[in-house]
Amino acid sequence: MKIKLLTGFATALLLTSCAQDETFENATLKNSELKTSEIAARGISSTVTFVKETTNHPQRLDPGQSISLSYNIYTYRLEMQGDSNLVLYQDRPGFTRAIWSTNTHRDSGTPWLIAQNDGNLVIYNNGNPLWHTNSSVSGNVSNPHIKMQLYTRSGGSIPAGIRIKLVLGGNNVERKTFAEVDLSDFY
């Protein structure tokens, strides 16, 4: 009896550890639409549901400027810092933590983040590029901008939680997801 229980438990752990949450890059979802994927080899499905996005879509962020959105007790804030680092924070009353960054810290200089008309998103410091999305195109991109999107995710063997996407837009489309962060409900 003990061997059967241990074998069943070990099998469940193995299946859980092998399960993966599929990434949905380049997906354009509107309110209340669902994106469902099947991990065919294991028959495990996950559901990602669009919840909201930032209402302001700036082309440029200077030091101290940010875009943010709130969900439940948390605020998610993408800030261009004075040290040349672009950081995504998760804030709640009395608690702040960084959950993603470009790791472009510099001790001096004047930084800015800009969505360029060539389709690239670039962090500059004193006019020198430090980081970019490598998404330039040969033509002109109209209305280049930055936005943040929030999704809920659930299903299969993944813990329920949220997904934050940082998106470079232009030409009336979402051109590139340049960062994606998954957080479980146990954060």
Secondary structure, DSSP 8 states (H G I E B T S, - for coil): -HHHHHHHHHHHHHHHHH------TT----TT-EEEEEETTTTEEEEEEEEEE-S---SEE-TT-EEEEEETTEEEEEEE-TTS-EEEEEEETTEEEEEEE-----SSS-EEEEE-TTS-EEEEETTEEEEE-----SS--SS-EEEEEEEEEE-TTS--EEEEEEEEEETTEEEEEEEEEEEETT-
